Amino acid sequence: MTMLTSGLHGIRTGDRVQKPRVRFRIAGTNKYLHLSGTGVTNGTRYAWSGTKAQARVLRDRASGQGEDWPFKAVKRIEVEE
């Protein structure tokens, strides 16, 4: 039996590679971007968390609307409570 593999993107193994997740924090504070993507929250309980690509979209959307963007992306692992 011959198995053709041309055109396959990969084999599903059930193991998924997790992309690094980030949070947005106002530098020097404990204020994070709210999980809704707008506003702020104290601490990480209701803080937004996503991939770097999603973070760029939020930042670009805010700057495109002329809004201030006081947040800096930080690795989620650095701010776990």
C-alpha positions, 0 to 999 in steps of 0.5 A, a space after each residue: 500500500 502506497 501512502 500519498 502525503 503530498 499536500 498535507 499540512 501536518 499530522 494531527 497528534 492531539 498535542 497543540 503548541 501553545 502560543 505565548 500569551 501576553 497581558 497589557 500593563 501600565 508601566 510602574 503600576 498594577 493596572 492592566 487592560 481590562 479583559 473587554 479590551 477597553 478600560 483598566 482593572 487592578 490586578 490580573 483577575 479581570 485582565 485581558 490576556 492574548 497572543 502577541 498578534 491579538 495584542 497588536 490588533 488592539 494597540 493598532 485599533 486604539 491608535 487608529 482611533 486617536 486614543 492614548 495607549 499607555 500599556 506595555 505588553 508583558 509576558 503573562 508568566 511574569 505577572 501571574 498572581 
